Amino acid sequence: MLHPVDGLESNLGEWHMVIEMQGKVIAEKKFKVTARDEGQFWKNRGF
């Protein structure tokens, strides 16, 4: 969901996703959402 003022930038960064079934965690994943432009792609990889 996009923030009404900050837009896409509010969704960038580290996210944590958990899937539970009957109160027990069955899957867990951390991931990083980055911008789609090529400059940001390489910047996040240290170049």
Number of C-alpha atoms within 10 A of each C-alpha: 7 10 10 8 8 9 11 13 13 12 16 12 11 10 11 9 9 10 11 10 8 6 7 8 10 10 10 10 9 9 10 11 11 15 14 8 8 8 10 12 13 10 9 11 7 6 8
